[in-house]
């Protein structure tokens, strides 16, 4: 009798420990998301966000990635976004400065880059946390510490430490748990907001503020997009590679055919996360300090979430990071070099044209894939504009949230699948494997 896959997951000791460890870390993250910064009155925050800035697009945008931690002014209110922003800058720097890339390729160079990224992340956190102190000063009765210098010091240290702890928790998940830790932290934040979003939809519909027909249409769109995202994430273009026979000593190697799987969207949800993080930093600074500085206030209005200009920059950044990340992770030059060094060739393609051929295939895949990502990413704005959904609901019912949820879920399932196959168990889906679409 075949064992149930879910039961088998917990029968395997290593897999069970990894799953429980991941769940434990996510529980710690959620507890930190409701732990208010010292010196802040949580009751004043609750009253302010419910009455005066209900539906504030900026707050909803920040809460989207940290599961409500921003409006709680919790120790984890910045989440992992400062680290992602710094990581983007470091990867761009390695492209601009060849010497930095050379350091990363040397022995121990990767650790140096990681160390520098963490150090710069601390400075980014200090800048963003100082902006938070200004934003909190705009909330009546929120600050209970009379000494503003002491309040500034405590807030900056607490928020910066919270972000670095969040980063450490994500790294622990990657090393000892299941899935990519940073993505799982963002995933947990989005999932934590879904029950509130659904209850808010129900409440607004009962009050007559949302049309029932529109709610049904959006729900059908939600289901349809999930199906499309799964199809897109699993789609592949297989490049055949033939390896010639060669003799090394007394053994013969090669003489076989295989393929290189290129996904429709090779970069997954990374462009979405990168683009969001890239816009978050200036948006937070401009919104927090904006009321006191005229040009920052203008910038905050210019980059307001769900505005036209914000979505235009969002689409451009998604396309840019899709190409950028694909070139970093799937470098056609490196792939072609490995094929040649192992005596391989692509049928019908000259050896010296392999790199050009691979680059052409990737360009054909990345462009429609990135446009697809961008179209789904701006869907919340469409839902809000056409159907009158509040930002806090539209951001969670479509677009970026669905891409991250489905992408992280598929990646986690693939890792569990691999663990089950290693221990000779069936996978989570039919025939023991996650199916991919061949294109």
Buried (B, 14 or more C-beta within 10 A) or exposed (E): EEEEBEEBBEEBEEBEEBBEBBEEBBEBBBEBBBBBBEBBBBEBBEBBBEEEBEEBBBBBBBBBBBBBBBBBBBBBBBBBBBBBBBBBBBBEBBEEEEEBBEBBEEEEBEEEBBEBBBEBBBEBBBBBBBBBBBBBBBBEEBBEBEEEEEBBBBBBBBBBBBBBBBBEBBBBBBEEBBBBBBBBBBBBBBBBBBEBBEEBBEEBBEEEEBEEEBBEBBEEBBEEBBEBBBEBBBBBBEBEBBBEEEEEEEEEBBEEEEBBEBBBBBBBBBBBBBBBBBBBBBBBBBBBBBBEBEEBBEBBEBBBBBBEEBBEBBBEBBBBBBBBBBBBEBBBEEBBEEBBEEBBBBEEBEEEEBBEBBBEBBEEBBEEBBBBBBBBBBBBBBBBEEBEBBBBBBBBBBBBBBBBBBBBBBBBBBBBBEBBEEEEBBBBEEEBBBEEBEE
